[in-house]
Amino acid sequence: MRISIVIPAYEAAETIGSVLDRIPKNFYEKTYKIIVVNDGSTDNIESVVKKLKKKYGKIILINHIKNMGYGAAQKTGFNEVLREDADIGVLLHSDGQYAPELLPKMVSPIERNEADVVLGSRILGKSALKGGMPLYKYLGNRFLTFIENMAYGMKISEFHSGYMVYSKKALLAIPFNKLSNTYHFDGEMTMMAGKKKLRIMEIPIPTRYAEEKSHLDPIKYGFDVLKIVWKNMKGGYNF
């Protein structure tokens, strides 16, 4: 199976090298492409990635002229996954928040044809608080996930993780280019996987609470999630 890794990267020049270093050697050897989407960074990530390409090979660097958003970077990456005719597309963060060491475990359910979408869950891993997630954000996560499950008729432990793996079938079934360009893209992808009746499996993962998350306004984030729930109830995601 062709496995491609999508890495949205914004101001990640200092961290992306260590993320690639942590990918297990045997998994890297069977990886088809590593697609780095530089989302209009102002640091020197472009030159860093070019050096990493000489070291690792397999890297495709796609540059956004301006910052378009986390979801937009994923759209670019997953469109490239489909263009390259890969069988599996993996979302991996460029800051090391989600452990690259778990890539074999995350991908294996799709390789065994047991799932179409795999979600990494900090809740199942019971490590969210131990990993440094503030209590108020943990409680907000649980509340929002409860609302989302009720609204979407799903039973997911966490809609707000960014460690996700998609089969080619899932990427073709979900009209992801119609979803948002924001940090809510992952939750929308999970919701759409449920609407498209795709097989979803969750894998427990550890938590590393990265500084980038502190830049998100938790109150605005929560209200934005509720707006997505309302939009879905009004038929806004019927495509």
C-alpha positions as CSV (number, residue, x, y, z in Angstrom):
1,M,0.0,0.0,0.0
2,R,1.2,3.5,-0.8
3,I,1.3,5.6,2.4
4,S,1.7,9.4,2.2
5,I,2.2,11.7,5.1
6,V,0.8,15.2,5.0
7,I,2.5,17.7,7.3
8,P,0.9,21.2,7.5
9,A,3.7,23.5,8.5
10,Y,3.5,27.1,9.7
11,E,6.5,28.7,11.4
12,A,7.8,25.2,12.1
13,A,11.4,25.5,10.9
14,E,12.7,24.7,14.4
15,T,10.6,21.6,14.9
16,I,9.9,19.8,11.6
17,G,13.4,18.2,11.5
18,S,12.9,16.4,14.9
19,V,9.4,15.3,13.8
20,L,10.9,13.5,10.7
21,D,13.7,12.1,12.8
22,R,11.1,10.4,15.1
23,I,9.4,8.6,12.3
24,P,10.2,4.9,12.9
25,K,12.8,3.7,10.3
26,N,10.8,0.7,9.1
27,F,7.7,2.9,8.7
28,Y,9.7,5.6,6.8
29,E,11.1,2.9,4.5
30,K,7.6,1.9,3.4
31,T,6.3,5.5,3.2
32,Y,5.7,6.6,-0.4
33,K,5.8,10.4,0.0
34,I,6.0,13.0,2.7
35,I,4.1,16.1,1.7
36,V,5.0,19.2,3.5
37,V,2.7,22.2,3.0
38,N,4.3,25.4,4.0
39,D,1.4,27.6,4.8
40,G,2.9,31.0,4.2
41,S,5.5,30.9,6.9
42,T,7.7,33.8,7.5
43,D,10.6,31.8,9.0
44,N,13.2,29.8,7.0
45,I,11.2,26.6,6.8
46,E,11.5,26.4,3.1
47,S,15.3,26.1,3.2
48,V,15.0,23.7,6.2
49,V,12.7,21.4,4.3
50,K,15.0,21.5,1.2
51,K,17.9,20.4,3.4
52,L,15.7,17.6,4.9
53,K,14.8,16.5,1.4
54,K,18.5,15.9,0.7
55,K,18.7,13.9,3.9
56,Y,15.5,11.9,3.6
57,G,14.3,12.0,0.1
58,K,10.6,11.4,-0.6
59,I,9.7,14.9,0.5
60,I,7.4,17.0,-1.6
61,L,7.3,20.7,-0.6
62,I,4.3,22.8,-1.5
63,N,4.3,26.5,-0.7
64,H,1.3,28.6,0.0
65,I,2.2,32.2,-1.0
66,K,0.2,33.5,2.0
67,N,-1.1,31.9,5.2
68,M,-4.4,30.2,4.2
69,G,-5.1,28.3,7.4
70,Y,-4.6,24.8,8.9
71,G,-7.6,23.3,7.1
72,A,-6.4,24.8,3.8
73,A,-3.0,23.3,4.2
74,Q,-4.6,19.9,4.7
75,K,-6.7,20.3,1.6
76,T,-3.6,21.0,-0.4
77,G,-1.9,18.0,1.1
78,F,-4.7,15.5,0.7
79,N,-5.3,16.7,-2.9
80,E,-1.7,15.8,-3.5
81,V,-2.2,12.4,-1.8
82,L,-5.0,11.7,-4.3
83,R,-3.0,13.0,-7.2
84,E,-0.1,10.7,-6.3
85,D,-2.6,7.8,-6.1
86,A,-1.7,6.9,-2.6
87,D,-3.8,4.4,-0.7
88,I,-3.5,6.0,2.7
89,G,-3.1,9.7,3.8
90,V,-1.7,10.5,7.3
91,L,-2.0,13.8,9.0
92,L,1.1,14.6,11.1
93,H,1.7,17.9,12.9
94,S,4.9,19.7,12.3
95,D,5.4,20.7,16.0
96,G,5.7,17.1,17.4
97,Q,2.5,17.4,19.4
98,Y,1.4,14.0,18.1
99,A,3.9,11.2,18.4
100,P,5.4,10.0,15.0
101,E,6.5,6.9,16.9
102,L,2.8,5.8,16.8
103,L,2.5,5.9,13.0
104,P,2.6,2.1,12.5
105,K,-0.1,1.6,15.0
106,M,-2.3,4.4,13.6
107,V,-2.0,3.1,10.0
108,S,-2.4,-0.6,10.7
109,P,-6.3,-0.7,11.0
110,I,-6.5,0.6,7.4
111,E,-3.8,-1.7,6.2
112,R,-5.8,-4.6,7.6
113,N,-9.0,-3.3,6.0
114,E,-10.6,-2.9,9.4
115,A,-11.2,0.9,9.1
116,D,-11.5,3.7,6.7
117,V,-10.6,6.5,9.1
118,V,-8.4,6.2,12.2
119,L,-8.5,8.9,15.0
120,G,-5.9,9.3,17.6
121,S,-7.7,9.8,20.9
122,R,-6.1,11.4,24.0
123,I,-9.3,10.6,25.9
124,L,-9.0,6.9,25.3
125,G,-5.4,7.1,26.3
126,K,-6.4,8.8,29.5
127,S,-3.4,11.0,29.1
128,A,-4.9,14.4,28.3
129,L,-4.5,15.9,31.8
130,K,-1.2,14.1,32.4
131,G,0.2,15.4,29.2
132,G,-0.4,19.0,30.3
133,M,-3.8,19.9,28.9
134,P,-5.3,22.5,31.3
135,L,-8.4,21.3,33.2
136,Y,-10.7,23.9,31.7
137,K,-9.7,22.8,28.1
138,Y,-10.2,19.2,29.0
139,L,-13.6,19.9,30.4
140,G,-14.4,21.9,27.3
141,N,-13.3,19.1,25.1
142,R,-15.5,16.6,26.9
143,F,-18.5,19.0,26.8
144,L,-18.2,19.8,23.1
145,T,-17.6,16.1,22.2
146,F,-20.8,15.2,24.1
147,I,-22.8,17.8,22.1
148,E,-21.2,16.7,18.8
149,N,-22.0,13.0,19.4
150,M,-25.6,13.9,20.3
151,A,-26.0,16.1,17.2
152,Y,-24.3,13.7,14.7
153,G,-25.5,10.4,16.1
154,M,-22.0,9.2,16.7
155,K,-20.0,7.7,19.5
156,I,-16.5,9.2,19.3
157,S,-14.4,9.8,22.4
158,E,-12.8,13.0,21.0
159,F,-13.6,15.2,18.0
160,H,-10.7,17.6,18.7
161,S,-7.6,15.5,18.1
162,G,-5.3,16.3,15.1
163,Y,-3.8,12.8,14.7
164,M,-5.8,11.3,11.8
165,V,-5.4,8.7,9.1
166,Y,-7.6,8.3,6.0
167,S,-7.9,5.6,3.4
168,K,-8.2,6.6,-0.2
169,K,-11.8,5.5,0.0
170,A,-12.4,8.0,2.8
171,L,-10.6,10.9,1.0
172,L,-12.7,10.2,-2.1
173,A,-16.0,9.9,-0.2
174,I,-15.6,13.1,1.9
175,P,-15.9,16.3,-0.1
176,F,-13.1,17.8,2.0
177,N,-12.5,20.8,-0.3
178,K,-15.9,22.1,0.8
179,L,-14.9,22.1,4.5
180,S,-13.4,25.0,6.4
181,N,-9.8,26.3,6.2
182,T,-9.6,26.5,9.9
183,Y,-8.6,24.4,12.9
184,H,-12.1,23.0,12.8
185,F,-11.3,21.0,9.7
186,D,-10.4,17.9,11.6
187,G,-13.7,17.9,13.5
188,E,-15.6,18.4,10.3
189,M,-13.7,15.5,8.7
190,T,-14.8,13.3,11.6
191,M,-18.4,14.4,11.3
192,M,-18.4,13.8,7.5
193,A,-16.9,10.4,8.0
194,G,-19.9,9.6,10.1
195,K,-22.3,11.0,7.6
196,K,-20.7,9.0,4.8
197,K,-21.0,5.8,7.0
198,L,-17.3,5.2,6.9
199,R,-15.7,2.8,9.4
200,I,-14.0,4.8,12.1
201,M,-11.6,3.4,14.6
202,E,-10.0,5.2,17.5
203,I,-6.5,4.6,18.8
204,P,-5.3,5.7,22.3
205,I,-2.5,8.2,22.1
206,P,-0.4,10.1,24.6
207,T,-0.7,13.8,25.0
208,R,2.0,16.5,24.5
209,Y,0.4,19.9,25.1
210,A,2.2,22.1,22.6
211,E,2.5,25.9,23.0
212,E,0.7,26.5,19.7
213,K,-2.6,25.5,21.2
214,S,-2.4,28.4,23.6
215,H,-2.9,30.8,20.7
216,L,-6.4,29.5,20.2
217,D,-9.1,31.4,22.1
218,P,-11.0,28.6,23.9
219,I,-14.2,30.6,24.2
220,K,-14.3,31.5,20.5
221,Y,-13.3,27.9,19.6
222,G,-16.1,26.5,21.6
223,F,-18.7,28.8,20.0
224,D,-17.3,28.0,16.6
225,V,-17.9,24.3,17.2
226,L,-21.5,25.0,18.3
227,K,-21.9,27.0,15.1
228,I,-20.7,24.0,13.1
229,V,-23.2,21.8,15.0
230,W,-26.0,24.3,14.2
231,K,-24.9,24.5,10.5
232,N,-25.1,20.7,10.2
233,M,-28.6,20.7,11.8
234,K,-29.7,23.2,9.2
235,G,-28.4,21.0,6.4
236,G,-25.3,23.0,5.7
237,Y,-23.2,19.8,5.3
238,N,-25.5,17.9,3.1
239,F,-23.0,17.4,0.3
